[in-house]
Amino acid sequence: KQEVTQIPAALSVPEGENLVLNCSFTDSAIYNLQWFRQDPGKGLTSLLLIQSSQREQTSGRLNASLDKSSGRSTLYIAASQPGDSATYLCAVMGSNYQLIWGAGTKLIIKP
Amino acid sequence: EAGVTQFPSHSVIEKGQTVTLRCDPISGHDNLYWYRRVMGKEIKFLLHFVKESKQDESGMPNNRFLAERTGGTYSTLKVQPAELEDSGVYFCASSPRVVTYEQYFGPGTRLTVT
């Protein structure tokens, strides 16, 4: 049974710092991995999608990597800004096409 | 192009009542998913439609939940009768014909059962 873990559960850093969020999964048989952000009381915004054959994806200040063999993904945020404050979620798609979710990392960027 | 829309955004009902949530996927998307997040827990899969057919309903918690997708367009999720533990946020997502593509999420419906 696929399990997804995100570490840390919460993170607070000063504005301008580069940071890394971690996501690990137990079953390497995945189709893809998605990173989302959720603002308080809001919906889910897709940030990056990495197919199983890919190693990384980049969008602006965000870079996500995928190491399927070790069951790990990282989301790198460069030059963090207060507007980056949100909960970041990772989800993996397995053979049944369901997304299995981590509990999220709550990120606070201090001005 | 309009995104995934969900209605209502928030619903407050009493235990034992019935509630119907609606999801309109992105036009042309064959795949439609329902997920929910109950307080303090991870988001969990409920079910997956391909066009009007239920592809996978393994995540439906019990027979109080009924999902339909009329003509392969919008979908409804009915909870009857609602229980306190059904409170949470219900998300709908859609994806194109190739099922391993990105899933696009709606804003969610916050359901509160009192």
Interface residues (C-beta under 8 A of the other chain):
Chain A: V4 Y31 N32 Q34 F36 K42 G43 L44 T45 S46 L49 Q51 L89 A91 M93 N96 Y97 Q98 L99 I100 W101 G102 A103 G104
Chain B: N31 Y33 Y35 K41 E42 I43 K44 F45 H48 Q55 D56 S58 G59 F91 A93 V99 T100 Y101 E102 Q103 Y104 F105 G106 P107 G108
